[in-house]
Amino acid sequence: MSGSAATEGYPGGAGEGTRAVRAGLPDPVKYEPTLPGPVFAAHFHLPGEPTGPYTYGRDENPTWTHLERAIGELEAPGHDDVETLAFASGMAAVSAVLFSQLRTGDTVVLPSDGYQALPLVRAQLEAYGIVVRTAPTRGDAQLDVLDGAKLLWIESPSNPGLDVCDIRRLVEAAHTRGALVAVDNTLATPLGQRPLELGADFSVASGTKQLTGHGDVLLGYVTGRAGEPMSAVRRWRKIVGAIPGPMEAWLAHRSIATLQMRVDQQTAGALALAEALQSRSEVSGLRYPGLRGDPAHEVASRQMRRFGCVVSFTLPTRARAERFLDALRLVDDATSFGGVRSTAERRGRWGGDAVPDGFIRLSVGAEDPEDLVADALRALDESGR
């Protein structure tokens, strides 16, 4: 990955806001826009031998290049030996890593408490003759099932339970056993956690969430050190064609410019909300890694710089949870997380997550924290009547 001219001269030393604003920008050209518009092209002029960077729209696109450089500069600032590949969705990125690295007879270790689509992935892996082992994120339990694995998949913090594992410890154990390690970094974002710096081979995320932050783009990416594993991921993208549209890529790059501002505001709001909920007797199972006393706080504090925008907790019954969601005025009842507008949902409505009926996953947006806290406490009062 070559850094953009906008951040050269202080690789790795720029502030995170500076990197977010300037990451991936092309060299300045007089009278040209600082961020070129999306390139809509299925093919490119290609006389002679196909030796240039852009040949066909399924392989490369200038708009992807700017976005991929931007993400790479956030995931691994100051490192020229990494590359990023953009995908049409987070699950396209997840699938690309798993199915490009694993063969029949291989063993993969997945979290038992991860994203709800992982059971579907497990079924497909097993249909291809791949052995799947699972263990919870909490307590580094995946260590117990690592022997003989080809790939370890980590999700930390986990979604939706917000458990955290010691990534560096698991990476070292996996590498000692000859396994590759991929970390789902969706909940943390590169401003909260850098898996490659913790030793992981792949950092994978859904850019649909906080990275782009406006709820209007489906996107995924994989960042990893240049070499055969990443080459295999690139081949998988070419074969499957799980590519982002140029408009989505452009919107994502534009949105990254405000990432640091959004993340800081959302993190402050999430902590304020978690602290306020601690005093409510009807709230149980409150989780937020940034909250002192949270089971994940000690480990999270060692490897995370920011603790994310998601708070989870449980209300006594399904009916109480639904009344709470109905009473909220500043929080939309919607799935996904990471947007500038707060969202919440009763997670059990989807099935697939081992959570109580009254379990709430609340994603804190960019509203003023005091307004959001007041709204949540008022909704708790109303839902209890």
N, C-alpha and C positions, 0 to 999 in steps of 0.2 A: 504494500500500500504506500503510495507516495502522498505525503501531506500536501494540502493546498498551500498556495503562496500566501494565503491570508494568515496562516499560523506558523510559517517557516521562520526560523530565527530564534524561537523559544519553544522547541518541541518538548512537550510534556510539562513545560513550566508555566504556560498560560493558565489564567483562572478558568474555571469551568464555564462561567458565563461567556467569557471571551471565546472559548472553543466552540460553545454551542452556537453562538451568533455567526461565527466565521468559518465553521468547519465545512469542508468540501467545496468551498467557493473556487471558481476557476481563476486563472491569472487575469488581472484587469486588462481590458481592451477599451481604448478610447471610443466613446459613444455606444458601447455595448452595455446591456443590463448587467448588474452585479450578480444576479442569479438568473441565468438564461431560462426562458420558458420551456415547457415540456416539448420534447422532440417526438412527433408522431410519425413513425416510419417503420414499415414492415421490412423494407430493404434499403440499401444504400448504393450509391454509384460505386462500381467495383470493376474497373478495367484491369486486365492482366491477372496476375496471381493474387489470391485473397490473403494478403499479408497485413492489411491495416487493422485497426482496432475495432471497426464496425463493419460487419458484413451482412448480418441478417437479424431481424428484430427479436428472434427467440433467444439469440446468444448474448447480445450486448445492446446497450442503448446509452447515448450520452447522458440522459437524465438519470438513469440508474447509476452511472459512474459517479456523478456528483453526490448523490445520496449515499452510495456505498462508502465513498471516501469520508463523508461527514460522520457516518456511524462508526467507521473504523477509528477516526480521530478521537471519538468519545470513549469507545471500548478499550482502546490501547494507545493512549496518547504518547507520541514520541517513538513509536515502534514502526519500523518500515517492513517488518517481516510478517505482517498479518494482512489478511484480505477479508472483505465482507461481500456477501452475496445477498441480494434482496429477493424476496419471494412474494407471491400473491397474497399470502396470509401467514399467520403464525403457525398454523398446523401444516402448511406447505413446508415451512422451514424445519419444523420438528420431524416431519416425515422424511425430508431429504437427508437429514443426518442419520436417522435410524436405518433407513432402507439402503443408503449408500455404503454404510459401514458393516452391515451384518449380512451373513450368509446362512444357509441351511446348516444346522448343527451348532451355530454360535450361541452364546448365552449373553443376555442383556439383563441388567438390573435396573428396574424402574421404581419410582416411589409409589407406595401403596396409597398415599394420600395426596396425589398430585391432581392436575387438571382433569376435569371430568371426561375429556376425550381420550385419555390414556387407556382406559379399558377397551375402547374400540381399536386403538393402535395395538394393544396386546393381542387381541383376537386375530388381527391380520398378521402380526409377527408369527404367532403360533401356527397359523395356517401355512406359512412358508417354512415351517420346520425349525424355527428359532426358539430356543428355550428362554422363557421369561421368568425371572425371579422378582419378587417385590418385597419391600420393607418400608416402614415409616421413615419420614424425614427426621423426626425428633430423636435425639439421643444418638445420632450417627448410626442408626440401626442397619443401614445398608452395608456397613462394614462386615456384618456377619454373613452376608450372602455373596461376597465378591469373588471367592475363589473360582477360577476358571472362566470368568466373564471376559467378554471381548469389549464391552462398552458399559459404562456406568452413567445413568441419567439422573441428574440431581435437579430438584426444584426447590430453591431456597431463596426467599420464603415460599412456603407451599401455598397453593391456592385450593380451597379458600381458608384453610385452617391456620395459616401464618406461622407454622413451625419452621425452624431454622436448623441447619446442620453446619458443622465445621467443614467448610468446603476444602480448605487447604489440607486438612487431615485426611479426608476421603480421597482427594486427588493423589496424595502421596501413597496411600495404601493401594489405590487402583493401579497407578503406574508401576509400583513394585510388582504387582501381579500381571503386568503386561496389558492392562485394559486402558482404553481411551476414556475420556471423561467429557461429557457435555453438561452444561449448566443452563437451565431455563432461567433467564435473567429478567423475565417480563415484569414481575412485581417490583424489582429493585430499580430497574433502568441502569444504564451505564453511569449515571450520576450517583447512584446509591451503592453500586457494587461493580467491580470489574473482575469477572471470573478468570480471564486470561492471566491477570496479575496474581491470582491465587493458584495458578498452575493448570487450570483446565485447558483442554484442547479446543473446545468449542464454547462460545457464548451464543445462545439461541434465544430469540424473543419474538413475541408478537408486537409489532410496531403499531398495531391497532389501538393499543392501550395508551399508557402514559407517554410513550416516546413521541407520538404525534398529537395526542391529547385533546382532539376536538370531536371525536366520535363520528368522523366522516371518511375515514380511510381504513381499508383492510390491507394489512401489510405484515410481512415477517422478514426476518433476516438471520443469517448465520455469520459470525465472525470467528476466524481461527487463524492459526499460524500457517503461512504458505507451506505447501507440501502435499503429499499424496492424499491424506484425508480430506483436505479442502478441495483438491482436484476432483475427488470422487463426488463430493457434494455438488460441484459445478456440473459434472457430467449428468448427475441425477436431474438437476434443474433443466438441462438441455433436453434430456430424454422425455421427461414428464411435461415440460412446458409450463411449469407453475411459476410464471413470471408476473411481476407487477406491471400494471399499465403505466405509461409515462405520466399521465395526469396524477395518478396516485403517488408515484415516486416524487413528482415535483411538489405536491401538497405536503408530503412527509418532510422533505428537505426544508421547505418554508417553515413548517411547524417546529422543527428542531431548534430554530433560532430562539424560541421562547422557552425552551425546555428547563433551563436552570431557574428562571423566574417562576414557572408553573410548579416545578417540583418543590422548591423551597416554600411556596405558599401552601401547597397541598400537604406537605409534611407537617408544617406548623399547625394546620387545621386538623389533621388527623390526630396529632398528639393532644391538642386541646380537647377534642371530642372524647378521646379515650380517657383522659383524666377526669372529664366531667361524668362520664358513664360509670366510673369506679364507685361513685357514691350512691348509685341507684340500686335498691334492693331487688328490683325485678329483673335486673341484668345479671346474667351468669355467663361463665365461659368467655369473658372479655379478653380479646387478644389484639395486641399491637406491639411489634418488636421494639419500638422506641420507648415503650412505657416501662419505667423502672418497676421491677417486680414481675414483669412478664417472663414466662419460662424461657423465652428465646433471647431475652435482652442481653445477657452476658456474651453469648456467642455472636449475636448480631453486632454488638458494639465493637468486636474485634475485626470484623470483616466488611461492615457496611458503613458508608459515610452518611447516608440518609436512609430512613426506614420505611419509605413508601407512603402511599395515600390510602391504603385499605385498612379498615378496622372491622373486626368481626365480633359478634356477641350473640347470645341466645336469650330470647324472651320465653316466658313460661309455656306458651301454647302457640299453635299455628294461628289460631284466631287472634290472639294478642299481637302477634307479629304482623298480621295483615292489617289490623286496625292501626298499628303504629305506622306502617308504610302509607296507608291512606291519609293519615293525619299530617304527614310531612308536607311542607310548602316549598322548601328550597331544594328538595331532593327528589329526583325523578325515580319512579319505580321502573328500573330497566336493568338489563344484564350488562356485562362487560364492566370495565373499571378504568380509571386513569384520566377521565375527561375533565375539562374545565368546569363542567356542571356536575354537581354531586349526584350520584346515583346509589340506589340500594335495592336489594331484593331479598326475598325469602329463598335462600339458595336451594332448599329441599324441593322446590316446585319442579326442578329439572330431573330429579333422580340422578343417580350416579355418584353423588357425594355422600359420604357417611357422616351426616350431620343431623341434629335434632330438627323436628318440625318447625321450631321457632327460631332457627338459626338465621341471622341477618349478616350479609356481607355488604358493608357500606363503603363506597368509594368517595373520598372527600375531594371536592373540586376546588376551584379558586375563589370561592366566596369568602367574605370576611369570616375568620374563625368564630368570632363572638356571635355573628348572626346564625351560623350553622349550628353552634352549640345550643343557642336559645331555641332554634327550631326543633332540634332533636329532643330537648328536655320537655318542651311544650307537647310534642307528639307523644312522648311517653306518658305524660300526665293525661292527655285526652284518651289514649288507648286503654288506660286503666279504669276508666269510668264505666 
